[in-house]
Amino acid sequence: MTDMSDMSGATGVRGYTDAEIRELLQVVGAFCEKEIAPRAREIDETGAFFPDLMRKGAEIGLQGLIFTEDLRVDPAGFAPAHETTELISSYSAAVALAFGIARLHGYLLARYAPEPVRDRWLPGLIDGTAFGAFALSEPHSGTDIRAGRTVARRTPGGDYRISGEKAWITQSPAADFAIVLTKLETADRNADTAAFVIPLDTPGVSVGRDEDMLGFRGMPMAGLGFDDCRVPEEWRLHVDGFRGMLEGLNLARLDAGCYGLGLLRGALRETTRYVRDRQAFGRPLAELQLVQEKLGRMYADYLAARGLLRAGVASFAAGGGGDAHLISAAKMVATDAAMRHTVAAVQLHGGYGVHLHYDVQRMMRDAKITQIIDGTSEIHALMLGRAATRADWTAAGL
């Protein structure tokens, strides 16, 4: 496993004290209250992307938290980055997703891209002027990544010709480039793989129609097509494609867990405010034991998921792509809890809960998406179940 110093590989590693993280979260909280909260409903209703919020977030350093000044990965930045993701998601999961995937794309560039490619795209990701896409899934093989059919074939001149298609690619309609997983030479299941950083204005690349979604509205999503697209060798990441993208996927799964955790936090915030103010039978709803029991379970699940996610983030920051079982468990527990308790929040709001002017219904729709992206809850349970059947339960851990 790669240690933290190896992941950084450069000067400029910051590190954060607890006091600095608290100060950062105060700044981000003010940004959420001033900039995100007033826009969250409009973003959801219109489905319009929000590049201005990305630039404003960049001014307080949100996209750059996991990078050093010389554009290397700073492992100390993962903990505060995921704290901010949770906080932002409690106001708008769509906005949190945009910041999370900017760091994901930047992580892969900083770790594995040739220096000219890294220097072309990473500064723009950090300052909110460039946008990327993570092109992994395909129409016929969503979770089964090995079944992908997008192929890069080397030409006599040493370049590659890429043909295939990708589906459900978040932010692709607004993106400047995509990091694309391909097979090499053949679509065989066990073919060698590569990942390429491809500008989306490259001849042979097409971007599909932005698709309306149940949740995370405001984050555009479309398919990508590659029709004999010529790609130079210099755009290839310096890592086995499958391994590098799975490493990125582990980071995306942690982010997805944090979106769910933020939605759970938002549901707690909005519901406790509501039940304190809402009267029923001559007293506040908050005094009813049934309501208290529901909120108690919501709070307990929030604390449990938060602990798992913190452990998962720490494992990723330690290098080697993180503890896959721990990350799967954290993602599954957080997103399933988010779905369960945002439904409860809607129920506790009664008739108001299904009204579009109340945020809990948006949180419930967003929570459903978190259970599906970056590996469904069922897939994570399956992977953990397989690990459990192989585990030596007389030893610690799996």
C-alpha positions as CSV (number, residue, x, y, z in Angstrom):
1,M,0.0,0.0,0.0
2,T,1.2,3.5,-0.9
3,D,1.8,5.7,2.1
4,M,0.8,9.3,2.4
5,S,4.2,10.7,1.6
6,D,4.3,8.7,-1.6
7,M,0.9,9.9,-2.7
8,S,2.0,13.5,-2.4
9,G,5.5,13.2,-3.8
10,A,6.1,17.0,-3.5
11,T,6.5,19.9,-1.3
12,G,3.5,22.0,-0.3
13,V,1.6,19.4,1.7
14,R,-0.5,21.6,4.0
15,G,-2.0,19.5,6.8
16,Y,-5.0,20.8,8.7
17,T,-5.4,21.3,12.5
18,D,-8.8,20.8,14.0
19,A,-9.1,24.5,14.5
20,E,-8.4,25.1,10.8
21,I,-11.0,22.6,9.8
22,R,-13.6,24.3,12.0
23,E,-12.7,27.7,10.5
24,L,-13.0,26.2,7.0
25,L,-16.4,24.8,7.8
26,Q,-17.6,28.1,9.2
27,V,-16.6,29.7,5.9
28,V,-18.2,27.0,3.8
29,G,-21.3,27.2,6.0
30,A,-21.6,30.9,5.3
31,F,-21.2,30.2,1.6
32,C,-24.0,27.6,1.8
33,E,-26.3,30.0,3.6
34,K,-25.6,33.0,1.4
35,E,-25.0,31.5,-2.0
36,I,-26.4,27.9,-2.2
37,A,-29.5,27.8,0.0
38,P,-31.2,30.7,-1.9
39,R,-30.6,28.9,-5.2
40,A,-31.2,25.2,-4.3
41,R,-34.9,25.2,-5.1
42,E,-34.4,27.1,-8.4
43,I,-31.6,24.7,-9.5
44,D,-33.8,21.7,-8.8
45,E,-36.9,23.1,-10.5
46,T,-35.1,24.4,-13.6
47,G,-32.4,21.8,-13.9
48,A,-30.0,24.6,-14.8
49,F,-26.2,24.1,-14.3
50,F,-24.5,26.7,-12.0
51,P,-20.9,27.5,-13.2
52,D,-21.1,30.8,-11.2
53,L,-21.3,28.8,-8.0
54,M,-18.3,26.8,-9.0
55,R,-16.3,29.9,-9.5
56,K,-17.4,31.3,-6.2
57,G,-16.6,28.0,-4.4
58,A,-13.1,28.2,-6.0
59,E,-12.5,31.6,-4.4
60,I,-12.7,29.9,-1.0
61,G,-10.6,26.9,-2.2
62,L,-13.2,24.2,-2.3
63,Q,-12.0,22.4,-5.4
64,G,-8.3,22.7,-4.4
65,L,-8.5,21.1,-0.9
66,I,-6.8,17.8,-1.9
67,F,-4.0,19.4,-4.0
68,T,-0.7,21.0,-3.1
69,E,0.5,24.2,-4.6
70,D,2.5,22.3,-7.3
71,L,-0.5,20.3,-8.4
72,R,0.2,17.1,-6.5
73,V,-2.2,15.2,-4.3
74,D,-2.3,16.3,-0.7
75,P,-3.5,13.4,1.4
76,A,-4.2,15.7,4.4
77,G,-6.9,17.4,2.3
78,F,-9.3,14.4,2.1
79,A,-10.8,14.8,5.5
80,P,-11.7,18.5,5.2
81,A,-12.8,18.0,1.6
82,H,-15.3,15.4,2.6
83,E,-16.5,17.5,5.6
84,T,-17.3,20.2,3.1
85,T,-19.0,17.8,0.8
86,E,-21.3,16.7,3.6
87,L,-22.1,20.2,4.6
88,I,-22.8,21.5,1.1
89,S,-25.0,18.4,0.4
90,S,-27.2,19.2,3.3
91,Y,-28.2,22.3,1.3
92,S,-27.9,21.0,-2.3
93,A,-26.7,17.6,-3.2
94,A,-26.3,18.7,-6.8
95,V,-23.9,21.5,-5.9
96,A,-22.0,19.1,-3.6
97,L,-21.7,16.6,-6.5
98,A,-20.2,19.3,-8.7
99,F,-17.4,20.1,-6.2
100,G,-16.9,16.4,-5.5
101,I,-16.4,15.4,-9.1
102,A,-14.1,18.3,-9.7
103,R,-11.8,16.9,-7.1
104,L,-12.2,13.3,-8.5
105,H,-11.2,14.4,-12.0
106,G,-8.3,16.4,-10.5
107,Y,-7.2,13.5,-8.4
108,L,-6.8,11.3,-11.4
109,L,-5.0,14.0,-13.4
110,A,-2.6,14.8,-10.5
111,R,-1.8,11.1,-9.8
112,Y,-1.6,9.7,-13.3
113,A,-1.7,12.2,-16.2
114,P,1.4,13.2,-18.1
115,E,2.5,16.6,-16.9
116,P,1.4,18.6,-20.0
117,V,-2.1,17.1,-19.7
118,R,-2.2,17.7,-16.0
119,D,-1.1,21.3,-16.4
120,R,-3.6,21.9,-19.2
121,W,-6.7,20.9,-17.2
122,L,-6.1,20.8,-13.4
123,P,-5.7,24.5,-12.8
124,G,-9.0,25.1,-14.5
125,L,-10.7,22.5,-12.3
126,I,-9.3,24.1,-9.2
127,D,-10.3,27.7,-10.1
128,G,-13.8,26.7,-11.4
129,T,-13.3,27.6,-15.1
130,A,-12.9,24.0,-16.5
131,F,-15.2,21.0,-16.1
132,G,-14.5,17.3,-16.6
133,A,-16.4,14.0,-16.9
134,F,-15.6,10.5,-15.7
135,A,-16.6,8.1,-18.5
136,L,-16.8,4.6,-17.1
137,S,-20.3,3.2,-17.6
138,E,-21.7,1.9,-20.9
139,P,-25.3,1.4,-22.0
140,H,-25.2,-2.4,-21.8
141,S,-22.9,-2.8,-18.8
142,G,-23.5,-0.3,-16.1
143,T,-22.1,-2.1,-13.0
144,D,-20.2,-4.8,-14.9
145,I,-17.3,-2.6,-16.0
146,R,-15.4,-5.5,-17.5
147,A,-18.2,-5.9,-20.1
148,G,-17.3,-2.6,-21.6
149,R,-17.0,-2.4,-25.4
150,T,-15.2,0.9,-26.0
151,V,-11.9,0.0,-27.6
152,A,-8.7,1.9,-28.3
153,R,-6.7,0.5,-31.2
154,R,-3.1,1.6,-31.8
155,T,-2.3,3.0,-35.3
156,P,0.9,2.5,-37.2
157,G,1.9,6.0,-36.2
158,G,1.6,5.3,-32.5
159,D,-1.6,7.1,-31.8
160,Y,-4.9,5.4,-30.9
161,R,-8.3,5.2,-32.6
162,I,-11.2,5.0,-30.1
163,S,-14.7,3.7,-30.9
164,G,-17.5,3.0,-28.5
165,E,-20.0,4.7,-26.3
166,K,-20.5,5.7,-22.6
167,A,-23.8,6.2,-20.8
168,W,-25.0,8.3,-17.8
169,I,-21.9,10.5,-17.7
170,T,-22.4,13.2,-15.2
171,Q,-21.6,16.7,-16.2
172,S,-20.6,15.7,-19.8
173,P,-22.9,18.3,-21.5
174,A,-21.0,21.0,-19.6
175,A,-17.5,19.4,-19.7
176,D,-14.4,20.4,-21.5
177,F,-12.8,16.9,-21.3
178,A,-13.5,13.4,-20.2
179,I,-11.4,10.7,-18.6
180,V,-12.4,7.6,-20.6
181,L,-11.9,3.9,-19.8
182,T,-11.2,1.8,-22.9
183,K,-10.2,-1.8,-23.7
184,L,-7.0,-2.1,-25.8
185,E,-7.2,-3.7,-29.3
186,T,-10.2,-5.9,-28.5
187,A,-13.5,-5.8,-26.6
188,D,-12.7,-9.2,-24.9
189,R,-13.7,-9.3,-21.3
190,N,-10.2,-9.7,-20.0
191,A,-8.5,-7.4,-22.5
192,D,-5.9,-4.9,-21.3
193,T,-7.3,-1.5,-20.4
194,A,-6.3,2.1,-20.6
195,A,-7.7,5.5,-19.6
196,F,-7.4,8.6,-21.8
197,V,-8.0,12.3,-21.1
198,I,-9.9,13.4,-24.2
199,P,-11.1,17.0,-24.9
200,L,-14.7,16.8,-25.9
201,D,-14.1,19.0,-29.0
202,T,-11.9,16.3,-30.5
203,P,-13.2,15.1,-33.9
204,G,-15.1,11.9,-33.6
205,V,-16.5,12.7,-30.1
206,S,-20.2,13.4,-29.6
207,V,-22.1,14.4,-26.6
208,G,-25.7,13.3,-26.2
209,R,-28.8,15.2,-25.1
210,D,-28.9,16.3,-21.5
211,E,-31.2,13.9,-19.7
212,D,-33.8,15.0,-17.1
213,M,-33.3,13.1,-13.9
214,L,-35.3,12.3,-10.8
215,G,-32.8,13.8,-8.5
216,F,-29.5,15.8,-8.5
217,R,-31.2,18.1,-10.9
218,G,-29.0,20.9,-12.2
219,M,-26.1,18.5,-12.8
220,P,-26.2,17.8,-16.5
221,M,-25.9,14.2,-17.7
222,A,-25.6,12.6,-21.1
223,G,-24.0,9.8,-23.1
224,L,-20.7,10.1,-24.9
225,G,-19.9,8.6,-28.3
226,F,-16.5,7.9,-29.9
227,D,-16.5,7.3,-33.6
228,D,-13.0,6.4,-34.7
229,C,-11.7,9.2,-32.5
230,R,-7.9,9.9,-32.9
231,V,-6.1,10.2,-29.6
232,P,-2.4,10.7,-29.2
233,E,-0.3,8.6,-26.8
234,E,0.3,11.7,-24.7
235,W,-3.3,11.7,-23.5
236,R,-3.1,8.3,-21.9
237,L,-2.9,8.1,-18.1
238,H,0.2,6.4,-16.6
239,V,-1.8,3.6,-15.0
240,D,-3.6,0.4,-16.0
241,G,-7.0,1.8,-17.0
242,F,-9.1,-0.6,-15.0
243,R,-7.1,-0.1,-11.8
244,G,-6.9,3.7,-12.1
245,M,-10.6,4.1,-12.7
246,L,-11.4,1.8,-9.8
247,E,-9.2,3.9,-7.6
248,G,-11.2,6.9,-8.8
249,L,-14.4,5.0,-8.3
250,N,-13.5,4.4,-4.6
251,L,-13.1,8.1,-4.2
252,A,-16.5,8.7,-6.0
253,R,-18.1,6.1,-3.6
254,L,-16.8,8.1,-0.6
255,D,-18.3,11.2,-2.1
256,A,-21.6,9.5,-2.8
257,G,-21.7,8.4,0.8
258,C,-21.0,12.0,1.8
259,Y,-23.9,13.2,-0.4
260,G,-26.1,10.8,1.4
261,L,-24.8,11.8,4.8
262,G,-25.4,15.5,3.9
263,L,-29.0,14.7,2.8
264,L,-29.5,12.9,6.1
265,R,-28.1,15.9,8.0
266,G,-30.3,18.3,6.0
267,A,-33.4,16.1,6.7
268,L,-32.6,16.3,10.4
269,R,-32.1,20.1,10.3
270,E,-35.3,20.7,8.4
271,T,-37.5,18.2,10.3
272,T,-36.4,19.3,13.8
273,R,-37.2,22.9,12.8
274,Y,-40.6,21.9,11.5
275,V,-41.7,19.7,14.4
276,R,-40.6,22.4,16.9
277,D,-42.8,24.9,15.2
278,R,-45.8,22.8,14.1
279,Q,-48.6,22.4,16.6
280,A,-50.8,19.3,16.8
281,F,-53.6,18.8,19.3
282,G,-52.5,21.8,21.3
283,R,-48.7,21.1,21.6
284,P,-45.6,21.0,19.4
285,L,-45.1,17.9,17.3
286,A,-41.6,17.7,18.9
287,E,-43.2,16.7,22.2
288,L,-44.8,13.5,20.8
289,Q,-42.8,10.4,21.7
290,L,-43.5,8.9,18.2
291,V,-41.8,11.9,16.6
292,Q,-38.9,11.8,19.1
293,E,-38.3,8.1,18.4
294,K,-38.2,8.7,14.6
295,L,-35.7,11.6,15.0
296,G,-33.7,9.5,17.5
297,R,-33.2,6.8,14.9
298,M,-32.4,9.3,12.3
299,Y,-29.7,10.9,14.5
300,A,-28.2,7.6,15.5
301,D,-28.0,6.5,11.8
302,Y,-26.4,9.8,11.0
303,L,-23.7,9.3,13.6
304,A,-23.1,5.7,12.6
305,A,-22.7,6.6,8.9
306,R,-20.5,9.6,9.7
307,G,-18.1,7.3,11.6
308,L,-17.9,4.8,8.8
309,L,-17.3,7.5,6.2
310,R,-14.6,9.1,8.3
311,A,-12.8,5.7,8.5
312,G,-13.3,5.2,4.8
313,V,-11.8,8.6,3.9
314,A,-8.8,7.9,6.2
315,S,-8.2,4.6,4.5
316,F,-8.2,6.3,1.1
317,A,-5.9,9.1,2.3
318,A,-3.5,6.4,3.5
319,G,-2.9,5.3,-0.1
320,G,-3.4,2.3,-2.3
321,G,-6.9,3.2,-3.3
322,G,-8.3,2.7,0.2
323,D,-10.0,-0.2,2.0
324,A,-12.5,-1.3,-0.6
325,H,-14.7,-3.2,1.9
326,L,-14.8,-0.3,4.3
327,I,-15.6,2.1,1.5
328,S,-18.4,-0.1,0.2
329,A,-19.9,-0.4,3.7
330,A,-19.7,3.4,4.3
331,K,-21.3,4.2,0.9
332,M,-24.0,1.6,1.3
333,V,-24.9,2.5,5.0
334,A,-24.9,6.2,4.4
335,T,-27.0,6.2,1.2
336,D,-29.5,3.6,2.5
337,A,-29.9,5.6,5.7
338,A,-30.4,8.8,3.6
339,M,-33.2,7.1,1.6
340,R,-34.8,5.7,4.7
341,H,-34.8,8.9,6.7
342,T,-35.6,11.4,4.0
343,V,-38.8,9.3,3.4
344,A,-39.4,9.6,7.2
345,A,-38.8,13.4,7.0
346,V,-41.4,13.7,4.3
347,Q,-43.8,11.7,6.4
348,L,-43.2,13.9,9.4
349,H,-43.9,17.0,7.4
350,G,-47.3,15.5,6.5
351,G,-49.0,17.3,3.6
352,Y,-46.3,19.9,3.4
353,G,-43.7,17.1,2.9
354,V,-44.9,16.5,-0.7
355,H,-45.1,20.2,-1.5
356,L,-42.4,21.4,-3.9
357,H,-41.6,24.4,-1.7
358,Y,-40.4,22.2,1.1
359,D,-36.8,20.9,0.8
360,V,-37.4,17.4,2.2
361,Q,-39.1,16.1,-1.0
362,R,-36.0,17.2,-3.0
363,M,-33.7,15.5,-0.4
364,M,-35.8,12.3,-0.8
365,R,-35.4,12.3,-4.6
366,D,-31.7,13.0,-4.3
367,A,-31.2,10.3,-1.8
368,K,-32.6,7.7,-4.2
369,I,-29.9,8.6,-6.7
370,T,-27.2,8.1,-4.1
371,Q,-28.3,4.5,-3.7
372,I,-27.7,3.9,-7.4
373,I,-24.6,5.9,-8.5
374,D,-21.1,4.4,-8.1
375,G,-22.4,0.9,-7.4
376,T,-25.9,0.2,-6.2
377,S,-26.6,-0.7,-2.6
378,E,-27.3,-4.3,-3.8
379,I,-23.9,-4.6,-5.5
380,H,-22.1,-3.3,-2.4
381,A,-24.0,-5.7,-0.2
382,L,-23.1,-8.5,-2.6
383,M,-19.4,-7.6,-2.5
384,L,-19.5,-7.4,1.3
385,G,-21.3,-10.7,1.6
386,R,-18.7,-12.4,-0.5
387,A,-16.0,-11.0,1.7
388,A,-17.9,-12.1,4.8
389,T,-18.1,-15.7,3.5
390,R,-14.3,-15.8,3.0
391,A,-13.4,-14.1,6.2
392,D,-11.6,-15.7,9.1
393,W,-13.9,-14.5,11.9
394,T,-11.4,-15.6,14.5
395,A,-9.1,-12.8,13.3
396,A,-9.8,-9.0,13.5
397,G,-11.5,-7.5,10.4
398,L,-12.1,-9.0,7.0
